[in-house]
Amino acid sequence: MKDVALNQIRAEYDRKRLKALNDAELRKNRIYETFPRIEEIDKEIALLGIKLSKFMILKPENLNYEISEIKKQIDNLKIEKNGMFEEKKIPKDYFDIKYECSICKDTGFLENGEKCKCYKQRLIESLYNMSNIKYMLNKENFDAFNINLFSNEKYRNEDITPKQNMHKILSTCEVFCNDFNKINASMLFYGGTGLGKTFMCNCIANELIQNGKTVIYQTAPNIIEIVENHRFNKNEETVLNRENYNYLFNCDLLIIDDLGTEFNNSFTNSELFNIINTRMTSGKKMVISTNLELDKLAITYSDRIISRIFNEFTICYFFGKDLRWESC
């Protein structure tokens, strides 16, 4: 990602902010044209406000009386305006500016100069090639989850049916999202392909992004590529490339999909442990999904990684028939 991409994001925020301002002005003008008295009231209130300011500067002998009288007039005008809004069934906030993000008012930054959560997530989407994530999350979220896709018949030697199992997993994931700020556990999804692991990752990502959390969603090979670019290109590294790497540790939730599909060696093991350990130590949560069974996972990765995952992650086992094959 180059500086031009940053400029594009800033331009997006400028457009969003201007659109919100213009839309509010258009709504106001429509009401003024339809109900001229409302415009008159707003003008009268504005003039009284100017008059009040002048009195505060001039400070006449009867200052308190004048202020009291002006405030009474303003209050009466506001009562009249609210009455007209109610009578004409105009929403009370109709004139308000409807920003996409009410926290930063579509500037991307807070009053203290820090990046807003929405800006961080937009930056993450660009940095990590997540341009399609909003499309996916609109399709795959808790509201779209269909428990009836899962069989209600026992599967192999499992004690419960796939449907009962998914009820448990769904409940666990909803608690994970609802109590995200309170709980200290991360999650591991494991099981065969086509059993809903990626769908559930999308559900969690969507829910937390909607709640203002920063979420990185990448496959394990992409995570390793980001790390390699940081480790081996330090002489040419830009600020954005450094942010790209640092966000792996600092985002609210890191989702690593398809663990086990990356090229595995001592370097990748060491870097994966660094990410997992650093995030766990700092209280940052993760969701990891893998098609590997737990015994295969244990012999593929270092003891340090396995110890962290097996002891400190909530483990969810997905089983049943491949839903993608069944739906063909």
N, C-alpha and C positions, 0 to 999 in steps of 0.2 A: 504494500500500500504506500503510495507516494503522497507528497503534500497536496497534490491536486485532489485526491480523494477527501482529505480533511477539508479543503475549501468547498468541495461539493456538499459535505455534511453541514458545514456552516451556512451555505447558501440554502439548503433545505430548511434549516431552522428559521432563517430570515423570511423565506416564503411562507412557512407555516404561521409565523407570528403576524406577518402582514395580512395573510388571509383571515386570521382570527379577528384582527382589527377591522378589516374591511367588511367582513360578515356582520359584525356587531353594528357597524355604521349603517349598513343596508337595512338591518332589522329595525333600527331606530327610525330611519327615514320612512320606512313603510308605515310604521305606527303614526308618525307625525303627519303623513299625508292622509291617513284614514281618520285620525282623531286629532285635529289641530289644537284642541284645548290642552292635550298632553304636552305638546311642544311649548305652548304658552306658559304652562306651569314650570317646565324646566328652565325656560328663560327667566321667569320671575325669580325662581330660586337662585339662579346664577347671579342676577343683579343684586338680590338681597345679600348674597355672600360677599360681593364686592363692597356693598355698603357697610357690612359688618366689619370688613377688613379696614376700611377707612376710619371708622369710629375707633377701632383698636389703636390706630396710629395717632389720630388727632386727640383722643382721650378727652372728650368734652366733660363738663361738670356732671351731666346726667348720664354718664357712660353706662352704668349698670342698667338703668331704665331702658335706654336705647337698645342695648344688647338683648335685654329680655323681650322687648317688643318685636325685634327682628326675628328672634328665635321662635316666637309664637307664630309669626306670619309664615316662616319656613315650615314649621310643624303642621300648620293648617293646610298649606299647599301640598305637603307630602301625604297627608290624610286624604285630600281630594284626589291626588294622583293614584294612590293605592286603591281607593274606591273605584276609580275608573278602570284600573287594571282588573280588579275583581269582577266588575260588572261586564266588561268586554271579554272576560276569560283569557286575559293575557298573562302568561307565566310571570311571576314576580322577578325572575332573573333574566327576562327576555332581552334586556339591554346589556346584560353582562357580556364581557368578552369570553368566548368559549375556547380557551387554549387547549391544545391536545394534552399538554402537561401543565397542570395547575401549580405544580411546585416551582418550576423555573420560568413559567409563563412563556414557554417556547423560545427561551434564549439559549438553553443548554447549560446554563451556569446558575449557581446559587448566589445569594447576596454576598457571601464571603469569598466568592471567586472560585469555589470548587466546582468541578463538573457535576451536573445533575445525573441522577441514576439513568434517566432516559437517554441522555447524551452518551453516557458510558456504554449502554446497551447498543446504541446505534453505532458507536465506534467499534464495539466488539463484532457486530454483524459484518462490518466491512473488513476489519482486520482478519477475521477468521473465515472469510468466504462463506458467510451464513446468510447470503442474500435470499435464499429460498426458505429460510426458517419460518418466517411469518405465514407463508403459504401453507407449509406443513402443519404449523400449530393451529391454524384456522380449521384444518381438517381433523387433526388428531389431538383431542383434548378430553378432559373428563366428561364434558357434556356429550361428546360424540361416542364415548366408550359404550360398547354394546356387550354386556355380560352374557347375553344369550347366544353369542357366537361360540361359546365354550361348552364342551360336552358335559352332560350331567350323568354320564356313565363312568364307572370306575376305569382307570387307565393303568394297565399292567399291575404292578404290586403296590400302587399308592393307596394310602388309607382313605383319601378323599377324592372326589371327582375333580377334573380340571375346572369346572365351573365353581365349585366350592373353594378351590385353591385361589382362583382369580378374585373371588369375593374378599378373601383374606389379604391378597396382595393389594387390591384396590383400596381397601380400608387403610392398610399400612401407608400407602403412598399419599392418601388424602391427609392423614395425620402428619406425615412428613412435611407436607406443604402448609397445612394450617398452623402447625406449631414450629415452623421453620426457625424462628428466632429463639425458641426455647430449647429444642432438643439438640443433642450434640453428636448424633449418630449419622453416618453416611450409609449408602445402600449399595448392595451388589445384586444385580439380576443375572441369573445364569440358567441355562437350559438350551434346548435345540432351537433351530431356526423356525421362523413363522409362528411363534407362540405369544407374541405381544410385547416383547421386551422393548423394542424400539418405540412402539406405540406408547407404552407407559412412560418411557423417557420423555417423549414429546408432551405427554399430559403434564408431567412435572415441570418441564421447561416453560410451557405456556402459562401454567398457574402462577409460577414465581415471577415471570416477566410481567404478567398482568399486575402483580403485587409490588412492582417496582424493584425487583431484585435483578442483579446482573448475572446473566447465565451464559456460559460458554458450552457449546455442544459440538464436539468433534470426535471423529473416529480415532482409535489408538494410533494408526499410521500417521494421521495428520498431526497429532500431538508430538510424536517423535520427530517429524519433519520440522516443526516449529522449534523444538529444542535443538536440533542439529544446526539449523540456520543461525541460532543464537550462539551456540558453542563454537562453531567452526568458521563463522564469518564476522568475528568481533571487530576486526580492523575496518570492515566496510559497514558495520551495523549503524543504522539510523535510529533516531529517537523512537520512531514508530515501530521498528523491528524489536526494539527493547521493550516497548509497551506490549507488543504482541506476546512476548515471552512472560513478562511480569504479570499480565492479566491471568495467566494460568494459575498463579498463586493467590491473586488478590480478588478475583471475581467472587460473588456470593456463592455460586454453585458451578462446579465443573462437572460436566457429563462426558464420560469417556465411553464411546460406543465401540462394540466389536473388539474388546480387549482379546489379544491372542492372534489377531490378523496382521499385526506389525512384525517386521523382521526382528527376531529376538536374539540378543546377545548380552554380554556383560554391560555394555554401554547403556542399552535401552533399559535393562533391569535397574541399573544405578539411577538413571534419570527418572524412571517411573517411581522408584522409591522416594527420591528427592521430592517429587511433586506430591505424592500421597502423604509422606511424613510431614512435610512443611505445612500442608493444608490442615492436616489433622492436629498438629501441634498448635496452630493458630486458630483452631475452632472453625475452619472453613470446611464446608460440606462437599461431598462428591456423590455422584451416582455412576457406577461402572456396570456395563453390561457385557456379557461374554457368552459365546456358544460352548465354551469349554466346561466339562464337568469339574467338580471341585478337586478330584484326585489328579486330573490332568493339569488343572491350574496350579496345584501344589508342586508338581515336578517341572513346570514351565518357568516359574518365577522364583526369585530368591526367597529364602526363609524370612527375611525382613519384611518383604512385601506381603507374603502370605500371612505372617503374624499380625500385621496391621489390619488386613482385610478380614481375616477369620475372627479376630478378637474384638474389632471395633466397628465393623459394618453390620447393618441389618441385612441378612441374606434372604433373598426371595428366589425360590425355585419355580421355574416355569416348566410345566410338562403338559403332555397331550399330543394330539395330532397337529401337523403343520396346517395352520389356518389358511395360508396362502394356497396350498395344494388342495385343501378341502373346498375352497371357494371357486376353483377353476372349473 
